[in-house]
């Protein structure tokens, strides 16, 4: 009788003693939601922004080599538009391409900044979405050129080929995402797409000659300039050898996708 009773009663080690709400019982979806709604740490975020400087060099040198238009540095485009307005532009419709680049950059700045503020500027999902969009813009441009939908020869025929506006618009739009994220991450000394103000701030720094450990902002500015220059040299050489813009677009798009993954894995703000 006692044996039958013992078998009927549940054993202590077979009972489910997990309390409702135990963190170990959270579903995968809940864990992912918590992960992507976290704010990321800004520690060492400057490393990612410096990587963006390299990407800027890739894109601007490659696109200017082909279409004679910048997609990141809008100072040059502003001058091109002004020359076109004064009827001194020797590039067929170059002023129009530059104007479109400026316009799309402005739209990108508006969209990315408002999105960051609305969703949370340091929220992991915000940064992942931002860099995913930037990646898609670059990769879509590369696909259009690779698939011969758009001429991407270097140098390209600069006549009435308005399809060239596609990559210019997409790349100018995504470039705004870089500088917006650098502002929200508190790395304003590395704007990622502006060299003029970066050089001014670098050389006017009262601690310009301080040791490496005493002036991190000076270090970031110097590295940012160097990486932009190196990226532009690499982009120029690759486009010269391949006679096409698509190889560097694929490289730049891949780099942006790597940054997207890194933001997804970046450490949480403490």
Secondary structure, 3 states (H helix, E strand, C coil): CHHHHHHHCCCHHHCCCCCCCCHHHCCHHHHHHHHHHCEECCCCHHHHHHHHHHHHHHHHHHHHHHHCCCCCCHHHHHHHHHHHHCCCCCCCCHHHHHHHHHHHHHHHHHHHHHHHHHHCCCEHHHHHHHHHHHHHHHHHHHHHHHCCCCCCECCCCCCCCHHHHHHHHHHHHHHHHHHHHHHHCCCCCCCCCCCHHHHHHHHCCCCCCCCCCCCHHHHHHHHHHHHHHHHHHHHHHHHHHHCECHHHHHHHHHHHHHHHHHHHHCCECC
